[in-house]
Amino acid sequence: MTATQADEHVRYEPDERPPWPVAAGVGAQAALVTVPGVVITVVIVARIAEQPESYITWAVFAAMLISGATTVLQAARVGRVGAGHVLIMGTSGAFIAVCVAALVEGGPATMASLIVISSLFQFAMASRLSLLRRVFTPVMAGTVIMLIAATVMPIVFDTLVDVPADASDAAGPVTGLATIGVVLGLVLRGPAAWRLWSPLVGVIVGCAVAGLFGIYDLQPVLDAAWIGVPGGGWPGFDVTPGEEFWALLPAFIVVTLVGAVETVGDGIAIQRVSRRSPRATDFRVVQGALNADGMGNLLSGLAGTLPNTTYSSSISLAEVTGVAARRAGIAIGAITVVLAFLPKFAALLVAIPGPVVAAYVTVLLALLFVQGMRMVVQDGLDHRKAAIAGVAFWVGVGFQNEAIFPDLLGPFAGVLLGNGMTSGALAAVIMILFMELTGPRRRRLQVPLEMEALPAIDTFLRAFASRSGWNVATTERLVSAGEETLAVLQQAGGGDGAGPARRVAVVARMEGTLAQVEFVTLTEGVNIEDQLAFLAELPPIPDEEEISLRLLRHHASSVQHQKYHGIDIVTVEVEGER
């Protein structure tokens, strides 16, 4: 998308204030599209695990309430919690398999305790996001997302035949086909404006067909109150966890962290579609999105409902409407909260027949599988990444289907590795760590963030280039790029000598013929990537501070600046020659 196209596309940026009627219109549209997914995911998990209606009613209410509240939190941003962008929160389909297992093995109280404990790992990941970037890679996250779809799909297919015993044999197949046919028809051939509504339209058509077969029971809807809060149903906590808790905890942690990686992707993508002029990704926004996501999971555990996550439809919504203002996110969340207190609306969704739910979720899981595949491919698929993704995926599928040494696993290991997401993620992490440990050694140097450290950095980079056998010309280019990076960092951090002394860690590593040099420090100010992008718009004669930026752009093959809370990482790449 060019700058001119983006200019026309984005009507309201995050900090701008559209009229409240515009924000409310966008909010109502988004809420009506996303709330059915929130409710259906809860219902399908609870029904598969054969939970009572009292619990289903409570879990649906709590999921809608928390999804709405955390959507507001994402948009409003309180301190370091929230992205400050329109990121819709809702029940996470990634947790379907593990939550079903928890409900079957230990009940709602065990599931609640597992969600609360695993949510703490998401807060930890947000605070240490910069340190985990080499392990939780797009290849690892994409592979586990594909495994999520592969492990949940058989459960969903069983729901296709979830119809009353006295129903016609054709009720399930015809209802399911009608639902999936409408959804796919609108997705494949429908106008762009209708694609966002395709799941809702498909569910409505499916319910109408189910009504013709007499399998859509509307009596609970008629009996439900218009306004109110469910009485009872809160499951409490299991404060004395048993073996099933400890066996399932790794799976919950893995899914939580993988969901966090997906939130990282949404946090990056929403920034790209929310601005008229392109900007470098601000990872402080991503950390805020992760913290709000973790808060949603923590509240979900406390309330005894399914965890939630950011919905990728947030990006589609911003692209379709052009409204990326925080006010729209607040409106979406507020409307969702209001809907939570309308039991009749919730009952209408809870009563949706199993075949309709299964058809709807099948489309979502199919798209989720492709999303995971896209994450793997877009990261740049070489033979190493292909091996990691392929082996980890099939290891997960093998353990999930009890095809890999089932007789050699004890009860604890059977539950632990029997979850395909856990075993697949474990296989991917082992291979990634092996790659890190056996790859070219990283050279490190730590010096004060001041120009007096320049000789030490020059010596360090010359020695690094010499070990790689570089010629004089490319060695000088690497050294010059290091010098200008130090100068730019000092300017960005305020090089006046005031305040506490800052230090910079220089980490160098060879990737083929490419030298990757990271400058890790604590600075404040604008993003260096943005400064480099703006150089084309600057006057022909730069001022003194712009000279280093221009020289850095000249010497380096690429420059990436990742800003986190408390830490900045500038990665400079220089192509070498022997």
MOMOUR-V240650 format. One record per residue. N is the residue number from 1. SS is DSSP state (H for helix, E for strand, - for the rest). Layout:
n=N ss=SS
n=N ss=SS
//
This chain:
n=1 ss=-
n=2 ss=-
n=3 ss=H
n=4 ss=H
n=5 ss=H
n=6 ss=H
n=7 ss=H
n=8 ss=H
n=9 ss=H
n=10 ss=-
n=11 ss=-
n=12 ss=E
n=13 ss=-
n=14 ss=-
n=15 ss=-
n=16 ss=-
n=17 ss=-
n=18 ss=-
n=19 ss=-
n=20 ss=H
n=21 ss=H
n=22 ss=H
n=23 ss=H
n=24 ss=H
n=25 ss=H
n=26 ss=H
n=27 ss=H
n=28 ss=H
n=29 ss=H
n=30 ss=H
n=31 ss=H
n=32 ss=H
n=33 ss=H
n=34 ss=H
n=35 ss=H
n=36 ss=H
n=37 ss=H
n=38 ss=H
n=39 ss=H
n=40 ss=H
n=41 ss=H
n=42 ss=H
n=43 ss=H
n=44 ss=H
n=45 ss=H
n=46 ss=H
n=47 ss=H
n=48 ss=H
n=49 ss=-
n=50 ss=-
n=51 ss=-
n=52 ss=-
n=53 ss=H
n=54 ss=H
n=55 ss=H
n=56 ss=H
n=57 ss=H
n=58 ss=H
n=59 ss=H
n=60 ss=H
n=61 ss=H
n=62 ss=H
n=63 ss=H
n=64 ss=H
n=65 ss=H
n=66 ss=H
n=67 ss=H
n=68 ss=H
n=69 ss=H
n=70 ss=H
n=71 ss=H
n=72 ss=H
n=73 ss=H
n=74 ss=H
n=75 ss=H
n=76 ss=H
n=77 ss=-
n=78 ss=E
n=79 ss=-
n=80 ss=-
n=81 ss=E
n=82 ss=-
n=83 ss=-
n=84 ss=-
n=85 ss=-
n=86 ss=-
n=87 ss=-
n=88 ss=-
n=89 ss=E
n=90 ss=E
n=91 ss=E
n=92 ss=-
n=93 ss=H
n=94 ss=H
n=95 ss=H
n=96 ss=H
n=97 ss=H
n=98 ss=H
n=99 ss=H
n=100 ss=H
n=101 ss=H
n=102 ss=H
n=103 ss=H
n=104 ss=H
n=105 ss=H
n=106 ss=-
n=107 ss=-
n=108 ss=H
n=109 ss=H
n=110 ss=H
n=111 ss=H
n=112 ss=H
n=113 ss=H
n=114 ss=H
n=115 ss=H
n=116 ss=H
n=117 ss=H
n=118 ss=H
n=119 ss=H
n=120 ss=H
n=121 ss=H
n=122 ss=H
n=123 ss=H
n=124 ss=H
n=125 ss=H
n=126 ss=H
n=127 ss=H
n=128 ss=-
n=129 ss=H
n=130 ss=H
n=131 ss=H
n=132 ss=H
n=133 ss=-
n=134 ss=-
n=135 ss=-
n=136 ss=-
n=137 ss=-
n=138 ss=H
n=139 ss=H
n=140 ss=H
n=141 ss=H
n=142 ss=H
n=143 ss=H
n=144 ss=H
n=145 ss=H
n=146 ss=H
n=147 ss=H
n=148 ss=H
n=149 ss=H
n=150 ss=H
n=151 ss=H
n=152 ss=H
n=153 ss=H
n=154 ss=H
n=155 ss=H
n=156 ss=H
n=157 ss=H
n=158 ss=H
n=159 ss=H
n=160 ss=-
n=161 ss=-
n=162 ss=-
n=163 ss=-
n=164 ss=-
n=165 ss=-
n=166 ss=-
n=167 ss=-
n=168 ss=-
n=169 ss=H
n=170 ss=H
n=171 ss=H
n=172 ss=H
n=173 ss=H
n=174 ss=H
n=175 ss=H
n=176 ss=H
n=177 ss=H
n=178 ss=H
n=179 ss=H
n=180 ss=H
n=181 ss=H
n=182 ss=H
n=183 ss=H
n=184 ss=H
n=185 ss=H
n=186 ss=H
n=187 ss=H
n=188 ss=H
n=189 ss=H
n=190 ss=-
n=191 ss=-
n=192 ss=H
n=193 ss=H
n=194 ss=H
n=195 ss=H
n=196 ss=-
n=197 ss=-
n=198 ss=H
n=199 ss=H
n=200 ss=H
n=201 ss=H
n=202 ss=H
n=203 ss=H
n=204 ss=H
n=205 ss=H
n=206 ss=H
n=207 ss=H
n=208 ss=H
n=209 ss=H
n=210 ss=H
n=211 ss=H
n=212 ss=H
n=213 ss=-
n=214 ss=-
n=215 ss=-
n=216 ss=-
n=217 ss=-
n=218 ss=-
n=219 ss=H
n=220 ss=H
n=221 ss=H
n=222 ss=H
n=223 ss=H
n=224 ss=-
n=225 ss=-
n=226 ss=-
n=227 ss=-
n=228 ss=-
n=229 ss=-
n=230 ss=-
n=231 ss=-
n=232 ss=-
n=233 ss=-
n=234 ss=-
n=235 ss=-
n=236 ss=-
n=237 ss=-
n=238 ss=-
n=239 ss=-
n=240 ss=-
n=241 ss=-
n=242 ss=-
n=243 ss=H
n=244 ss=H
n=245 ss=H
n=246 ss=H
n=247 ss=H
n=248 ss=H
n=249 ss=H
n=250 ss=H
n=251 ss=H
n=252 ss=H
n=253 ss=H
n=254 ss=H
n=255 ss=H
n=256 ss=H
n=257 ss=H
n=258 ss=H
n=259 ss=H
n=260 ss=H
n=261 ss=H
n=262 ss=H
n=263 ss=H
n=264 ss=H
n=265 ss=H
n=266 ss=H
n=267 ss=H
n=268 ss=H
n=269 ss=H
n=270 ss=H
n=271 ss=H
n=272 ss=H
n=273 ss=H
n=274 ss=-
n=275 ss=-
n=276 ss=-
n=277 ss=-
n=278 ss=-
n=279 ss=-
n=280 ss=-
n=281 ss=-
n=282 ss=E
n=283 ss=H
n=284 ss=H
n=285 ss=H
n=286 ss=H
n=287 ss=H
n=288 ss=H
n=289 ss=H
n=290 ss=H
n=291 ss=H
n=292 ss=H
n=293 ss=H
n=294 ss=H
n=295 ss=H
n=296 ss=H
n=297 ss=H
n=298 ss=H
n=299 ss=H
n=300 ss=H
n=301 ss=H
n=302 ss=H
n=303 ss=H
n=304 ss=-
n=305 ss=-
n=306 ss=-
n=307 ss=-
n=308 ss=E
n=309 ss=E
n=310 ss=E
n=311 ss=-
n=312 ss=-
n=313 ss=H
n=314 ss=H
n=315 ss=H
n=316 ss=H
n=317 ss=H
n=318 ss=H
n=319 ss=H
n=320 ss=H
n=321 ss=H
n=322 ss=-
n=323 ss=E
n=324 ss=-
n=325 ss=-
n=326 ss=H
n=327 ss=H
n=328 ss=H
n=329 ss=H
n=330 ss=H
n=331 ss=H
n=332 ss=H
n=333 ss=H
n=334 ss=H
n=335 ss=H
n=336 ss=H
n=337 ss=H
n=338 ss=H
n=339 ss=H
n=340 ss=H
n=341 ss=-
n=342 ss=-
n=343 ss=H
n=344 ss=H
n=345 ss=H
n=346 ss=H
n=347 ss=H
n=348 ss=H
n=349 ss=H
n=350 ss=H
n=351 ss=-
n=352 ss=-
n=353 ss=-
n=354 ss=H
n=355 ss=H
n=356 ss=H
n=357 ss=H
n=358 ss=H
n=359 ss=H
n=360 ss=H
n=361 ss=H
n=362 ss=H
n=363 ss=H
n=364 ss=H
n=365 ss=H
n=366 ss=H
n=367 ss=H
n=368 ss=H
n=369 ss=H
n=370 ss=H
n=371 ss=H
n=372 ss=H
n=373 ss=H
n=374 ss=H
n=375 ss=H
n=376 ss=H
n=377 ss=H
n=378 ss=H
n=379 ss=-
n=380 ss=-
n=381 ss=-
n=382 ss=-
n=383 ss=H
n=384 ss=H
n=385 ss=H
n=386 ss=H
n=387 ss=H
n=388 ss=H
n=389 ss=H
n=390 ss=H
n=391 ss=H
n=392 ss=H
n=393 ss=H
n=394 ss=H
n=395 ss=H
n=396 ss=H
n=397 ss=H
n=398 ss=H
n=399 ss=H
n=400 ss=H
n=401 ss=-
n=402 ss=-
n=403 ss=-
n=404 ss=-
n=405 ss=-
n=406 ss=H
n=407 ss=H
n=408 ss=H
n=409 ss=-
n=410 ss=-
n=411 ss=H
n=412 ss=H
n=413 ss=H
n=414 ss=H
n=415 ss=H
n=416 ss=H
n=417 ss=H
n=418 ss=-
n=419 ss=-
n=420 ss=H
n=421 ss=H
n=422 ss=H
n=423 ss=H
n=424 ss=H
n=425 ss=H
n=426 ss=H
n=427 ss=H
n=428 ss=H
n=429 ss=H
n=430 ss=H
n=431 ss=H
n=432 ss=H
n=433 ss=H
n=434 ss=H
n=435 ss=H
n=436 ss=H
n=437 ss=H
n=438 ss=H
n=439 ss=-
n=440 ss=-
n=441 ss=-
n=442 ss=-
n=443 ss=E
n=444 ss=E
n=445 ss=E
n=446 ss=E
n=447 ss=E
n=448 ss=E
n=449 ss=-
n=450 ss=-
n=451 ss=H
n=452 ss=H
n=453 ss=H
n=454 ss=H
n=455 ss=H
n=456 ss=H
n=457 ss=H
n=458 ss=H
n=459 ss=H
n=460 ss=H
n=461 ss=H
n=462 ss=H
n=463 ss=H
n=464 ss=H
n=465 ss=H
n=466 ss=H
n=467 ss=H
n=468 ss=-
n=469 ss=-
n=470 ss=-
n=471 ss=-
n=472 ss=H
n=473 ss=H
n=474 ss=H
n=475 ss=H
n=476 ss=H
n=477 ss=H
n=478 ss=H
n=479 ss=H
n=480 ss=H
n=481 ss=H
n=482 ss=H
n=483 ss=H
n=484 ss=H
n=485 ss=H
n=486 ss=H
n=487 ss=H
n=488 ss=H
n=489 ss=H
n=490 ss=H
n=491 ss=H
n=492 ss=H
n=493 ss=-
n=494 ss=-
n=495 ss=-
n=496 ss=-
n=497 ss=-
n=498 ss=-
n=499 ss=-
n=500 ss=-
n=501 ss=-
n=502 ss=-
n=503 ss=E
n=504 ss=E
n=505 ss=E
n=506 ss=E
n=507 ss=E
n=508 ss=E
n=509 ss=E
n=510 ss=E
n=511 ss=E
n=512 ss=-
n=513 ss=-
n=514 ss=E
n=515 ss=E
n=516 ss=E
n=517 ss=E
n=518 ss=E
n=519 ss=E
n=520 ss=E
n=521 ss=E
n=522 ss=-
n=523 ss=-
n=524 ss=-
n=525 ss=-
n=526 ss=-
n=527 ss=-
n=528 ss=H
n=529 ss=H
n=530 ss=H
n=531 ss=H
n=532 ss=H
n=533 ss=H
n=534 ss=H
n=535 ss=H
n=536 ss=H
n=537 ss=H
n=538 ss=-
n=539 ss=-
n=540 ss=-
n=541 ss=-
n=542 ss=-
n=543 ss=-
n=544 ss=H
n=545 ss=H
n=546 ss=H
n=547 ss=H
n=548 ss=H
n=549 ss=H
n=550 ss=H
n=551 ss=H
n=552 ss=H
n=553 ss=H
n=554 ss=H
n=555 ss=H
n=556 ss=-
n=557 ss=-
n=558 ss=E
n=559 ss=E
n=560 ss=E
n=561 ss=E
n=562 ss=E
n=563 ss=E
n=564 ss=E
n=565 ss=-
n=566 ss=-
n=567 ss=E
n=568 ss=E
n=569 ss=E
n=570 ss=E
n=571 ss=E
n=572 ss=E
n=573 ss=E
n=574 ss=E
n=575 ss=E
n=576 ss=-
n=577 ss=-
n=578 ss=-
//
